[in-house]
Amino acid sequence: MSTLIEKINETLNVIRKKTTKNYEVGIILGTGLGGLVRDISIEHEIDYAGLPHFPLSTVESHQGKLIFGKIGGKDVVAMQGRFHYYEGYSMQQIAYPVRVMKFLGVKTLLVSNACGGMNPLYRRGDIMVIVDHINLLGDNPLIGKNEDELGPRFPDMSEPYSLELIKLAEEVALENKIKIQKGVYVAVPGPNLETKAEYRFLRGIGADVVGMSTIPEDIVANHMGIKVLGFSIITDECFPDSLKPAKVEDIIATAMVAEPKMTLIMKEVIKKL
């Protein structure tokens, strides 16, 4: 048995002392976006500190709990707080919870993040459904020995975010009169925000928004055959010719204002799965 499988089993052993259910939906909640937990009928919760091999969330607004419960009659497991490359964790550590989710029965993963908007048609507070991504993190969670029992050596990424789920999210947004954008997410290491020249470069290579997360989890989900639906909330406008200093407290405040609309879409998508 590989070391990674052993680690997953050790984490599962702790979780299975709390719950023996299978959870078909996994959720990862980003910066300022932990409010969806209020809509979960919580049955169990475990602090990351109590889970073997889980990193600890060090970022402001990330609670650091694994939540088990129901949304719309579906069994869900949610990460209230995620991990980032800039915190000093490896790509494998960042994506490790997705590995565990797969073994808990997860077939669909919903991810959210706060990001900077570079598309001139986007405005602060907009919600964007991720249709594709560009990985500029400089690393990949699949580097190293491939675990064949988890997924293929060379996983296909022609549909990193499920077209079926994107269509479902569009239908839900339309039904609820919520405006959404669709676009490309680029991830950079951080933790500093980007320069004007970097924003011009990132926009020039085809990105609509920029953030510091999400892609490692998406790659590992695709490696393991989990369908992904991703949402970005645009918390600041990153237009080089009118760029103003961004404050973390403003970013979190914007995320929290836009969050109820994104939460509604996520809830309704889960109900329709």
PAZAPA-4460 file (N, C-alpha, C; in steps of 0.05 Angstrom, whole numbers, plus 32768, in hexadecimal, padded with zeros to 4 digits):
% residues 273
    n_x    n_y    n_z   ca_x   ca_y   ca_z    c_x    c_y    c_z   seq   type   mol
   8011   7FE8   8000   8000   8000   8000   8012   8019   8000     1      M     A
   800B   802C   7FEF   801B   8044   7FED   8018   8056   8006     2      S     A
   802C   8067   800A   802B   8079   8021   8013   808C   8020     3      T     A
   800C   8095   8008   7FF5   80A7   8005   7FDB   8099   800C     4      L     A
   7FD8   8080   8003   7FC0   8071   800A   7FBF   806C   8028     5      I     A
   7FD6   8066   8034   7FD7   8062   8051   7FCE   807B   805F     6      E     A
   7FD7   8092   8056   7FCF   80AC   8063   7FB1   80B0   8060     7      K     A
   7FA6   80AB   8048   7F8A   80AE   8044   7F7A   809C   8057     8      I     A
   7F83   8083   805A   7F75   8071   806C   7F76   807A   8089     9      N     A
   7F8D   8086   8091   7F8F   8090   80AC   7F7B   80A7   80B1    10      E     A
   7F79   80B8   809D   7F65   80CE   809F   7F49   80C3   80A0    11      T     A
   7F43   80B0   808E   7F29   80A4   808D   7F21   8096   80A7    12      L     A
   7F35   8089   80B4   7F2F   807B   80CD   7F24   808E   80E2    13      N     A
   7F2F   80A7   80E3   7F25   80BB   80F6   7F09   80C4   80EE    14      V     A
   7F05   80C9   80D4   7EEB   80D2   80CB   7ED6   80BD   80CF    15      I     A
   7EDD   80A4   80CA   7EC9   808E   80CC   7EC1   8088   80E9    16      R     A
   7ECF   8093   80FC   7EC7   8091   8118   7EAF   80A4   811D    17      K     A
   7EAD   80B9   810D   7E97   80CC   810F   7E7F   80C5   80FD    18      K     A
   7E85   80BC   80E5   7E70   80B7   80D1   7E78   80A0   80BE    19      T     A
   7E65   808F   80B8   7E6B   8079   80A5   7E5C   807E   808A    20      T     A
   7E50   8096   8088   7E41   809C   806F   7E54   80A0   8057    21      K     A
   7E48   809E   803F   7E56   80A7   8027   7E4B   80C2   8020    22      N     A
   7E5C   80D4   8017   7E55   80EF   8010   7E5A   80F4   7FF3    23      Y     A
   7E44   80F9   7FE4   7E47   80FB   7FC7   7E50   8116   7FBD    24      E     A
   7E4E   812A   7FCE   7E56   8145   7FC6   7E6B   8150   7FD9    25      V     A
   7E81   815B   7FCD   7E95   8168   7FDD   7E95   8186   7FD7    26      G     A
   7E9B   8196   7FEB   7E9B   81B3   7FE8   7EB4   81BF   7FF4    27      I     A
   7EC1   81D1   7FE6   7ED8   81E0   7FF1   7ED2   81FD   7FF0    28      I     A
   7ED2   820A   8007   7EC9   8226   800A   7EE2   8238   800D    29      L     A
   7EE3   824D   7FFC   7EFA   825E   7FFB   7EF8   8276   800E    30      G     A
   7F0B   8289   800A   7F0D   82A1   801B   7EF3   82B1   801D    31      T     A
   7EEA   82B4   8035   7ED1   82C3   803A   7EB8   82B5   8031    32      G     A
   7EBA   829B   802B   7EA4   828D   801E   7E9B   8275   802F    33      L     A
   7E9F   8276   8049   7E98   825F   8059   7E7B   825E   8061    34      G     A
   7E6B   8271   8058   7E4F   8274   8061   7E3D   825D   8059    35      G     A
   7E44   824F   8044   7E33   8238   803B   7E2F   8224   8051    36      L     A
   7E41   8223   8064   7E3F   8211   807A   7E25   8215   8089    37      V     A
   7E1B   822E   8089   7E02   8234   8098   7DEA   8225   808B    38      R     A
   7DED   821E   8072   7DD8   8210   8064   7DDB   81F2   8064    39      D     A
   7DEF   81E8   8072   7DF3   81CB   8075   7DE6   81C2   808F    40      I     A
   7DD5   81AE   808D   7DCB   81A1   80A5   7DE2   8190   80B0    41      S     A
   7DF1   819C   80C3   7E0A   8190   80CC   7E05   8178   80DE    42      I     A
   7E12   8162   80D7   7E10   814A   80E7   7E2A   8145   80F7    43      E     A
   7E41   814C   80EB   7E5B   8149   80F8   7E6E   815F   80EE    44      H     A
   7E81   8167   80FE   7E96   8178   80F5   7EB0   8170   8103    45      E     A
   7EC6   8172   80F5   7EE0   816A   80FF   7EF4   8181   80F9    46      I     A
   7F02   818B   810D   7F17   819E   8108   7F2E   8191   80F9    47      D     A
   7F39   81A0   80E6   7F50   8196   80D6   7F66   818B   80E9    48      Y     A
   7F69   8198   8100   7F7E   8190   8113   7F7A   8174   811D    49      A     A
   7F61   816A   811B   7F5B   814F   8125   7F5D   813A   810F    50      G     A
   7F64   8142   80F7   7F66   812F   80E0   7F83   812A   80D9    51      L     A
   7F8C   8111   80DB   7FA7   810A   80D3   7FAD   8113   80B6    52      P     A
   7FC4   8120   80B2   7FCF   8127   8098   7FC0   813F   808B    53      H     A
   7FAD   814A   8099   7FA0   8163   808F   7FB2   817A   8097    54      F     A
   7FB7   818D   8084   7FC5   81A6   808C   7FB2   81B6   809D    55      P     A
   7FBC   81CC   80A8   7FAC   81DE   80B8   7FA9   81F8   80A8    56      L     A
   7F90   8203   80A7   7F8B   821B   8099   7F95   8233   80A9    57      S     A
   7FA6   8244   809C   7FB2   825A   80AA   7FA8   8275   80A1    58      T     A
   7F95   8275   808E   7F8C   828E   8082   7F74   8299   8090    59      V     A
   7F74   82B4   8093   7F5D   82C2   809E   7F44   82BB   8090    60      E     A
   7F2F   82B5   809F   7F13   82AF   8095   7F10   8291   808E    61      S     A
   7F26   8281   8091   7F23   8264   808B   7F21   8256   80A6    62      H     A
   7F0A   8249   80AB   7F04   823E   80C5   7F14   8225   80CC    63      Q     A
   7F19   8214   80B7   7F29   81FC   80BD   7F19   81E5   80C8    64      G     A
   7F02   81DF   80BB   7EF1   81C9   80C5   7EE7   81B9   80AD    65      K     A
   7EE4   819F   80B1   7ED7   818D   809E   7EBB   8189   80A8    66      L     A
   7EA8   8190   8098   7E8B   8190   80A0   7E7D   8179   8091    67      I     A
   7E6D   8169   809F   7E5E   8154   8094   7E40   8159   8099    68      F     A
   7E30   8157   8084   7E13   815B   8088   7E03   8158   806E    69      G     A
   7DED   8167   806D   7DDB   8165   8055   7DD5   8181   804A    70      K     A
   7DD3   8183   8030   7DC7   819A   8022   7DB4   818F   800D    71      I     A
   7D9B   8198   800F   7D87   818F   7FFC   7D84   8171   7FFA    72      G     A
   7D86   8164   8011   7D83   8147   8012   7D9C   8137   8009    73      G     A
   7DB1   8145   8001   7DCA   8138   7FF8   7DDE   8138   800F    74      K     A
   7DEC   8122   8012   7E02   8121   8026   7E1A   812F   801B    75      D     A
   7E24   8143   802A   7E3B   8153   8021   7E51   8153   8036    76      V     A
   7E6A   8156   802C   7E80   815B   803E   7E8D   8175   8035    77      V     A
   7E91   8188   8047   7E9A   81A3   803F   7EB3   81AA   804F    78      A     A
   7EC7   81B6   8040   7EDE   81C2   804C   7ED8   81DF   8052    79      M     A
   7ED7   81E6   806B   7ED4   8202   8073   7EF0   820E   8076    80      Q     A
   7EFB   8217   8060   7F17   8220   8061   7F28   820D   8051    81      G     A
   7F39   8218   803F   7F4B   8207   802F   7F68   820F   8033    82      R     A
   7F79   8202   8024   7F96   8206   8027   7FA2   8212   800E    83      F     A
   7FB7   8221   8011   7FC3   822F   7FFA   7FE1   8229   7FF9    84      H     A
   7FEB   822C   7FE1   8008   8228   7FDB   8019   823C   7FEB    85      Y     A
   800F   8255   7FED   801F   826A   7FFB   8021   8265   8019    86      Y     A
   8010   8253   8024   8013   824D   8040   802A   823B   8046    87      E     A
   8037   8231   8030   804E   8220   8034   8048   8202   8031    88      G     A
   802F   81FC   802A   8028   81E0   8026   802F   81D6   800A    89      Y     A
   8034   81BD   8007   8039   81B1   7FED   801F   81AF   7FDD    90      S     A
   8021   81AC   7FC3   8009   81A7   7FB3   7FFA   818E   7FBC    91      M     A
   8009   817A   7FC3   7FFD   8161   7FCC   7FED   8165   7FE6    92      Q     A
   7FF8   8175   7FF8   7FE9   817B   8011   7FD0   818B   800C    93      Q     A
   7FD2   819F   7FFA   7FBB   81B0   7FF3   7FA4   819F   7FE9    94      I     A
   7FAA   818C   7FD8   7F95   817C   7FCB   7F8E   8163   7FDB    95      A     A
   7F9C   815E   7FF0   7F97   8145   8000   7F7A   8141   8008    96      Y     A
   7F6C   8156   8011   7F50   8152   8019   7F3E   8148   8003    97      P     A
   7F45   814F   7FEA   7F35   8145   7FD3   7F39   8127   7FD0    98      V     A
   7F51   811E   7FD5   7F56   8100   7FD5   7F44   80F3   7FEA    99      R     A
   7F43   80FE   8002   7F33   80F3   8017   7F15   80F3   8010   100      V     A
   7F0C   810A   8004   7EF0   810C   7FFB   7EE8   80F5   7FE8   101      M     A
   7EFA   80EF   7FD5   7EF5   80D9   7FC2   7EEF   80C0   7FD1   102      K     A
   7EFE   80BA   7FE6   7EFA   80A1   7FF5   7EE2   80A3   8007   103      F     A
   7ED7   80BB   800B   7EBE   80BE   801A   7EA5   80BB   8007   104      L     A
   7EAA   80B8   7FED   7E95   80B4   7FDA   7E8F   80CB   7FC8   105      G     A
   7E9E   80E1   7FCA   7E99   80F9   7FBB   7E9C   80F4   7F9D   106      V     A
   7E87   80FC   7F8E   7E87   80FA   7F71   7E87   8116   7F63   107      K     A
   7E7E   812A   7F73   7E7C   8145   7F69   7E88   8158   7F7D   108      T     A
   7E9A   816A   7F73   7EA8   817D   7F85   7EA0   8199   7F7D   109      L     A
   7E97   81A9   7F90   7E91   81C5   7F8B   7EA7   81D6   7F9A   110      L     A
   7EB4   81E7   7F8B   7ECA   81F7   7F96   7EC4   8215   7F93   111      V     A
   7ECD   8225   7FA5   7EC8   8242   7FA3   7EE2   8250   7FAB   112      S     A
   7EE5   8269   7FA0   7EFC   8279   7FA8   7EF5   8296   7FA5   113      N     A
   7F05   82A7   7FB1   7F05   82C4   7FAD   7F1C   82CA   7F9A   114      A     A
   7F17   82DD   7F88   7F2C   82E2   7F73   7F2B   82FF   7F6A   115      C     A
   7F3F   8306   7F5B   7F40   8320   7F4F   7F36   831F   7F32   116      G     A
   7F25   8332   7F2A   7F1A   8332   7F0F   7F2B   8343   7EFC   117      G     A
   7F33   8337   7EE6   7F43   8345   7ED2   7F34   834A   7EB8   118      M     A
   7F1E   833B   7EB4   7F0D   8340   7E9C   7EFF   835A   7EA0   119      N     A
   7F02   836D   7E8D   7EF6   8388   7E91   7ED8   8387   7E93   120      P     A
   7ECB   8371   7E8B   7EAE   836F   7E8D   7EA5   8366   7EA9   121      L     A
   7EB8   835E   7EBA   7EB1   8355   7ED4   7EB2   836C   7EE8   122      Y     A
   7EA2   836A   7EFE   7EA3   837D   7F13   7EA5   8370   7F2E   123      R     A
   7EAE   837F   7F41   7EB1   8374   7F5C   7E96   836B   7F66   124      R     A
   7E96   8353   7F72   7E7D   8347   7F7C   7E70   8334   7F68   125      G     A
   7E7A   8333   7F4F   7E70   8320   7F3B   7E77   8303   7F43   126      D     A
   7E66   82F0   7F3A   7E6C   82D4   7F3D   7E74   82C9   7F22   127      I     A
   7E8A   82BA   7F21   7E92   82AE   7F08   7E93   828F   7F0B   128      M     A
   7E87   8281   7EF9   7E89   8264   7EF7   7EA3   825E   7EE8   129      V     A
   7EB4   824E   7EF3   7ECE   8247   7EE6   7EC9   8233   7ED0   130      I     A
   7ED1   823A   7EB7   7ECE   8227   7EA1   7EE9   821A   7E9A   131      V     A
   7EFF   8227   7EA2   7F1A   821C   7E9C   7F2E   822A   7EAE   132      D     A
   7F46   8220   7EAF   7F5B   822D   7EBF   7F76   822D   7EB3   133      H     A
   7F88   823E   7EBE   7FA4   823E   7EB6   7FB4   823B   7ED0   134      I     A
   7FC5   8227   7ED1   7FD5   8222   7EE9   7FF0   8230   7EE7   135      N     A
   7FF3   8246   7EF6   800D   8254   7EF8   8018   8252   7F14   136      L     A
   8010   823E   7F23   801A   823A   7F3E   8037   8230   7F3E   137      L     A
   8040   8225   7F27   805B   821C   7F25   805F   8200   7F30   138      G     A
   8049   81F2   7F35   804B   81D7   7F41   8031   81C9   7F3A   139      D     A
   8030   81AF   7F40   8019   819E   7F39   8016   8188   7F4E   140      N     A
   7FFF   8183   7F59   7FFB   816F   7F6E   8000   8152   7F64   141      P     A
   8002   814E   7F4A   8006   8133   7F3F   8023   812C   7F39   142      L     A
   8035   8140   7F3F   8052   813A   7F3B   805B   8126   7F4F   143      I     A
   806B   8113   7F46   8075   80FD   7F57   8069   80E3   7F4D   144      G     A
   806C   80CE   7F5E   8062   80B4   7F57   8044   80B5   7F54   145      K     A
   8039   80AA   7F3E   801C   80A8   7F3B   8011   8091   7F4A   146      N     A
   7FFB   8096   7F59   7FEC   8081   7F67   7FD7   8076   7F54   147      E     A
   7FDD   8060   7F46   7FCB   8056   7F31   7FAF   8050   7F3C   148      D     A
   7FAD   8049   7F55   7F92   8042   7F60   7F81   805C   7F65   149      E     A
   7F8F   8073   7F64   7F80   808D   7F67   7F79   8099   7F4C   150      L     A
   7F89   8095   7F38   7F83   80A1   7F1E   7F9B   809C   7F0A   151      G     A
   7F97   80A4   7EF1   7FAB   809F   7EDD   7FC4   80B1   7EDF   152      P     A
   7FDA   80A8   7ED4   7FF2   80B8   7ED4   7FEE   80D3   7EC5   153      R     A
   7FE0   80D2   7EAF   7FDC   80EA   7E9E   7FBE   80F0   7E9C   154      F     A
   7FB2   80FC   7EB0   7F95   8101   7EAF   7F8E   8116   7E9B   155      P     A
   7F78   8112   7E8D   7F6E   8125   7E79   7F62   813D   7E87   156      D     A
   7F68   8155   7E7B   7F5D   816E   7E87   7F4F   817E   7E72   157      M     A
   7F42   8170   7E5F   7F33   817F   7E4A   7F19   818B   7E55   158      S     A
   7F10   8180   7E6C   7EF8   818B   7E79   7EFC   818C   7E97   159      E     A
   7F0E   819F   7EA0   7F15   81A0   7EBC   7EFE   81A7   7ECE   160      P     A
   7EEA   81B6   7EC3   7ED2   81BD   7ED1   7EBB   81B2   7EC1   161      Y     A
   7EAA   81A3   7ECE   7E95   8193   7EC0   7E82   81A5   7EB0   162      S     A
   7E80   81A1   7E96   7E6D   81B0   7E86   7E50   81AC   7E8E   163      L     A
   7E4B   8193   7E97   7E30   818D   7EA0   7E29   819D   7EB9   164      E     A
   7E3C   819F   7ECC   7E37   81AF   7EE4   7E36   81CD   7EDF   165      L     A
   7E46   81D6   7ECC   7E46   81F3   7EC4   7E2A   81FA   7EB9   166      I     A
   7E1F   81E8   7EA8   7E05   81ED   7E9D   7DF0   81EE   7EB3   167      K     A
   7DF2   81DC   7EC6   7DE0   81DB   7EDD   7DE1   81F5   7EED   168      L     A
   7DFA   81FF   7EF2   7DFD   8218   7F00   7DF1   822F   7EF1   169      A     A
   7DF4   822F   7ED7   7DE8   8245   7EC7   7DCA   8244   7EC9   170      E     A
   7DBE   822C   7EC8   7DA1   822A   7ECA   7D97   8234   7EE5   171      E     A
   7DA5   822D   7EFA   7D9D   8235   7F15   7DA0   8254   7F18   172      V     A
   7DB5   825F   7F0D   7DB9   827C   7F0E   7DA2   828A   7F00   173      A     A
   7D9B   8280   7EE9   7D86   828C   7ED9   7D6B   828B   7EE8   174      L     A
   7D65   8273   7EF3   7D4D   8270   7F02   7D4A   8283   7F19   175      E     A
   7D62   828A   7F25   7D62   829B   7F3D   7D6A   82B8   7F37   176      N     A
   7D6B   82BE   7F1D   7D72   82DA   7F14   7D8C   82E4   7F1F   177      K     A
   7DA0   82D2   7F20   7DBB   82D9   7F29   7DCD   82DB   7F11   178      I     A
   7DDA   82F2   7F0E   7DED   82F6   7EF8   7E07   82E7   7EFE   179      K     A
   7E10   82D7   7EEB   7E2A   82C9   7EEE   7E3B   82CE   7ED5   180      I     A
   7E55   82CE   7ED9   7E68   82CE   7EC3   7E73   82B2   7EBF   181      Q     A
   7E7F   82AD   7EA8   7E8D   8294   7EA4   7EA8   829B   7E99   182      K     A
   7EBD   828E   7EA5   7ED8   8296   7E9B   7EEE   8284   7EA5   183      G     A
   7F06   828D   7EA0   7F1F   827E   7EA5   7F2C   8288   7EBE   184      V     A
   7F33   8276   7ED0   7F41   827C   7EE9   7F5E   8276   7EE7   185      Y     A
   7F70   8288   7EEF   7F8C   8282   7EF0   7F95   8283   7F0D   186      V     A
   7FA5   826F   7F15   7FB0   826F   7F30   7FCE   8275   7F30   187      A     A
   7FD5   8287   7F42   7FF1   828F   7F46   7FF9   8288   7F63   188      V     A
   8013   8286   7F6A   801A   827E   7F85   8012   8291   7F9B   189      P     A
   8014   82AC   7F97   800F   82BF   7FAC   8026   82BE   7FC0   190      G     A
   8023   82C9   7FD8   800A   82D6   7FE3   8007   82F3   7FDB   191      P     A
   801B   82FF   7FCE   8017   831B   7FC6   8003   831D   7FAF   192      N     A
   7FF5   8333   7FAD   7FE4   8337   7F96   7FF5   833F   7F7F   193      L     A
   7FEA   8341   7F67   7FFA   8344   7F4F   8000   8361   7F48   194      E     A
   8015   8365   7F38   801C   837F   7F2E   800B   8386   7F16   195      T     A
   800C   839F   7F0D   7FFD   83A6   7EF5   8007   8396   7EDD   196      K     A
   8021   8393   7EDB   802C   8384   7EC4   8023   8367   7EC5   197      A     A
   8022   835C   7EDD   8019   8340   7EE0   7FFC   833D   7ED8   198      E     A
   7FEB   8350   7EE0   7FCF   834F   7ED8   7FCC   8350   7EBA   199      Y     A
   7FDC   8361   7EAD   7FDB   8363   7E90   7FE3   8348   7E83   200      R     A
   7FF8   833C   7E8E   8002   8323   7E84   7FEC   830D   7E87   201      F     A
   7FE1   830B   7E9F   7FCD   82F6   7EA4   7FB4   82F9   7E93   202      L     A
   7FAC   8312   7E8F   7F95   8317   7E7E   7F9C   8310   7E61   203      R     A
   7FB5   8316   7E5A   7FBE   8311   7E3E   7FC0   82F3   7E37   204      G     A
   7FC3   82E2   7E4B   7FC5   82C5   7E45   7FAA   82B8   7E47   205      I     A
   7F95   82C8   7E4C   7F7A   82BC   7E4A   7F6B   82B9   7E64   206      G     A
   7F75   82C4   7E7A   7F67   82C1   7E94   7F54   82D7   7E99   207      A     A
   7F3D   82D1   7EA5   7F29   82E5   7EAD   7F2C   82EE   7ECA   208      D     A
   7F34   82DB   7EDB   7F38   82E1   7EF7   7F52   82D3   7F01   209      V     A
   7F5C   82DD   7F17   7F75   82D2   7F23   7F71   82CD   7F40   210      V     A
   7F7C   82B6   7F49   7F7A   82AE   7F65   7F92   829E   7F6D   211      G     A
   7F91   8291   7F85   7FA8   8283   7F8F   7FA1   8267   7F99   212      M     A
   7F8C   825C   7F8E   7F82   8242   7F98   7F74   8232   7F82   213      S     A
   7F64   821E   7F8B   7F50   8210   7F7A   7F5C   81FC   7F66   214      T     A
   7F71   8204   7F57   7F7B   81F3   7F42   7F87   81D9   7F4D   215      I     A
   7F97   81D8   7F62   7FA1   81BE   7F6C   7F8A   81AB   7F73   216      P     A
   7F75   81B5   7F80   7F5E   81A4   7F87   7F50   819A   7F6E   217      E     A
   7F4E   81AB   7F5A   7F40   81A4   7F41   7F50   818E   7F32   218      D     A
   7F6B   8191   7F31   7F7B   817D   7F23   7F78   8162   7F30   219      I     A
   7F7A   8161   7F4B   7F77   8147   7F59   7F5B   813C   7F56   220      V     A
   7F47   814D   7F57   7F2C   8143   7F52   7F29   8136   7F37   221      A     A
   7F34   8143   7F23   7F33   8137   7F08   7F43   811D   7F06   222      N     A
   7F5A   811C   7F14   7F6A   8104   7F16   7F5A   80EC   7F20   223      H     A
   7F48   80F2   7F33   7F39   80DD   7F41   7F1D   80D9   7F35   224      M     A
   7F16   80E7   7F1F   7EFC   80E4   7F13   7EE5   80F2   7F21   225      G     A
   7EEB   8107   7F30   7ED7   8117   7F3D   7ED0   812F   7F2B   226      I     A
   7EB6   8133   7F26   7EAD   814B   7F16   7EAF   8164   7F27   227      K     A
   7EB7   817A   7F1B   7EBC   8193   7F2A   7EAB   81AA   7F1E   228      V     A
   7E9F   81B9   7F31   7E92   81D3   7F2A   7EA0   81E8   7F3B   229      L     A
   7EAA   81FD   7F2E   7EB9   8211   7F3C   7EAD   822D   7F39   230      G     A
   7EAD   823C   7F50   7EA3   8257   7F50   7EB9   826A   7F5B   231      F     A
   7EBB   8281   7F4E   7ECC   8297   7F58   7EBB   82AF   7F5E   232      S     A
   7EC0   82BC   7F75   7EB3   82D6   7F7B   7EC9   82EB   7F76   233      I     A
   7EC2   82FE   7F65   7ED6   8314   7F5F   7ED5   8328   7F75   234      I     A
   7EEA   8329   7F84   7EEB   833A   7F9C   7EF9   8355   7F97   235      T     A
   7F08   8357   7F81   7F15   8370   7F7B   7F1A   8372   7F5D   236      D     A
   7F1A   838A   7F52   7F1D   838F   7F36   7F3A   8394   7F30   237      E     A
   7F46   8384   7F1F   7F63   8385   7F1A   7F68   838F   7EFE   238      C     A
   7F61   83A8   7EFA   7F65   83B5   7EE0   7F7E   83C6   7EE1   239      F     A
   7F93   83C0   7ED3   7FAD   83CC   7ED6   7FAD   83EB   7ED5   240      P     A
   7F9C   83F7   7EC3   7F9D   8413   7EC0   7F8E   8423   7ED5   241      D     A
   7F7F   8415   7EE6   7F71   8422   7EFC   7F74   8412   7F16   242      S     A
   7F8B   8405   7F19   7F90   83F4   7F30   7F93   8403   7F4A   243      L     A
   7F84   83FA   7F5E   7F86   8406   7F79   7F8F   83F1   7F8D   244      K     A
   7F9C   83F9   7FA3   7FA4   83E5   7FB7   7F8C   83D5   7FC2   245      P     A
   7F90   83BB   7FC4   7F7A   83AA   7FCF   7F80   83A3   7FEC   246      A     A
   7F6B   83A3   7FFC   7F6E   839C   8018   7F5F   8382   801D   247      K     A
   7F6C   8370   802D   7F61   8356   8032   7F45   8358   803F   248      V     A
   7F42   836B   8051   7F27   836E   805E   7F12   8375   804A   249      E     A
   7F19   8385   8035   7F05   838C   8021   7EFF   8374   800F   250      D     A
   7F13   8364   8009   7F10   834C   7FF9   7EFC   8339   8007   251      I     A
   7F01   8335   8021   7EF0   8322   8030   7ED3   832E   8032   252      I     A
   7ED1   8348   8036   7EB6   8354   8038   7EA7   8351   801E   253      A     A
   7EB4   8355   8007   7EA7   8352   7FED   7E9E   8335   7FE9   254      T     A
   7EB0   8322   7FF0   7EA9   8306   7FEE   7E90   82FF   7FFE   255      A     A
   7E8E   830A   8016   7E77   8304   8027   7E5D   8310   801D   256      M     A
   7E5F   8327   8010   7E47   8333   8004   7E3C   8323   7FED   257      V     A
   7E4F   8319   7FDC   7E47   830A   7FC4   7E40   82ED   7FCB   258      A     A
   7E4A   82E4   7FE1   7E48   82C8   7FE8   7E2C   82BC   7FE8   259      E     A
   7E17   82CA   7FF2   7DFC   82BE   7FF2   7DF2   82B5   7FD7   260      P     A
   7DF9   82C5   7FC2   7DF1   82BD   7FA7   7DFF   82A4   7F9E   261      K     A
   7E19   82A3   7FA3   7E28   828B   7F9B   7E1E   8272   7FAB   262      M     A
   7E19   8277   7FC5   7E0F   8261   7FD6   7DF5   8256   7FCC   263      T     A
   7DE3   8268   7FC4   7DC9   8260   7FB9   7DCD   824E   7FA1   264      L     A
   7DDE   8257   7F8E   7DE4   8247   7F76   7DEE   822B   7F7E   265      I     A
   7E02   822B   7F90   7E0E   8211   7F99   7DF9   81FF   7FA5   266      M     A
   7DE8   820A   7FB6   7DD3   81F9   7FC3   7DC0   81ED   7FAF   267      K     A
   7DB7   81FE   7F9C   7DA4   81F5   7F88   7DB1   81E0   7F75   268      E     A
   7DCA   81E4   7F6E   7DD8   81D0   7F5D   7DD9   81B6   7F6C   269      V     A
   7DE0   81B6   7F86   7DE2   819E   7F95   7DC7   818F   7F96   270      I     A
   7DB1   819E   7F99   7D97   8192   7F9A   7D90   8184   7F80   271      K     A
   7D9A   818F   7F69   7D93   8185   7F4F   7DA5   816E   7F46   272      K     A
   7DBA   8168   7F55   7DCD   8153   7F4D   7DBF   8138   7F4C   273      L     A
***
